[in-house]
Each structure stands twice: as structure tokens, then as C-alpha cells.
Amino acid sequence: MSARLRCPVRPRSGALVVSPTGVLDISTYATLRDILLKCAIDQPRAVVVDLGSLEISGESLLSVFATVWLRTCDWPGVPLLLAACPPELHGTALHRYVAFHDTVDTAVANIHRPPPTRRAHLTVPHGVASLPHARAFVGEICAEWDLRGYAVAEIQQVAGELLDNTMQHTNSEARLRLELRRGLFTVAVGDDDPTPPVARDPGADPVPRGMGLLLVAEFAKAWGCLVDPAGERKVVWAVLRTGA
């Protein structure tokens, strides 16, 4: 962490409160961004940033909060709230992306109760022999959550492609996470290789590769990849509509 910026993180009421102390400038921008992204990946109720002890060297640096929001709004969808905001923030466009609060107390008190979310997890050992069991698990969860028909076929297809991508391109186990919230079904697959996946144009390679990601992009409302700021792991996710 930069000597010019310290960012202690503490849990509170299911949220994570980040209290940056020091200077936010060009040299510390990435540090703050990566810490906020890492907090969001852990899926707390919200990430609250206490700005009371942070010196912001220029208005353009405020884009760090919009950047984090843009990279996490589809998945994991964790609210980002700012507390103890200096007066100059209220005249910016940042309020379009994040909520402002006078104190950490009011920020935590105003975290909207999250909609009911159903979650299921499965660790899949490395190797293609594990894939049939993982696909069967996805089908069982869809049935348990009363999902039927075409949506289930798409979910199974997307889950299979993301899992296969891990097996084909890494030496890691796959950590499968399924979520259902407000008619949106999220498939997320984590592994220990930080290399982001690439969807390739099959016509550009005599041996088509990356085809699975093209199918994911076709079926999903949104998809993406979050790399752990420490550069040790990643999560590839896709969000599908179910109508449930």
C-alpha cells in the first residue's frame, strides 16, 4: 500500500467500511480502486467509504468511485456509499453512481434491505471428469429454485462454458457460485489464475478457441471478469434473466 494512503477496512452490520487516510492522487488512485474492488468481491451488504480523513488532490480523481461502481454494478451488485463527503463533492456528477451520507452511521442505517437472494456453492476439482457432476448440480439447483424451461437450458449452457473455460485454460479447481435475485440468475466461476478470459472471433483462427465465451455473451444480459487486485485469482460471471 502506498505510504501516502492507508485504507483500513472494518466490518459493520454486514457492510465493509473503508476509511482511507492520506492523499488521493495519481499515485494512490489504483490503490484505493483495488481495495474497493476487493471489498465488493467479498459481497458484503454494502461498501461504505468514510472520506473524513482523505485529502483529494483534484476533482478528476473522484472518478475512482464511478469506476468501481461501473465494474461491480452488474456483479456482484454491492452498493457503494460515501460518508463524510466534503462539500465540493455535492456539485459533481458522482451522485449519479453512489449515494452521499453525512456520517458512516447514516450510511449504514440507509443501506437498503437487499432483496431476497438464493445462493448455492460448489467447488469443482480440476479436470474435465468433474464437469458432468457440476452440470448436474446446476440442474438440481434450478429445480430446487423452481426454474423451468428455456431459462434452465441457458443457465446450464453458460455454467458449463464457464467451467469448461477454467478446466481448459487453468490448472485450478473451479469455485462455482449460483445466485437468484429479482429474476436475475448469476453464474460465477472463480479460479486461481488471474489471466482474464478472451472471447475470440472463430473466423480468425483455423482452430476455433474461445467459442464458449461467445455463447456466454449471446445468452447473458451481462458478463465480465473481476481479477483479484492481488493478482492471484479471478471470477468470471454472467447474469441471465429468468422471469422468476
Helices and strands as residue ranges (DSSP letters): E 5-6, E 9-12, E 15-18, E 21-24, H 29-41, E 47-50, E 54-56, G 59-62, H 63-72, E 80-83, G 87-91, G 93-96, E 99-101, H 104-109, E 118-124, G 128-130, H 131-144, H 150-169, E 174-181, E 184-191, G 202-204, H 211-219, E 222-227, E 234-241
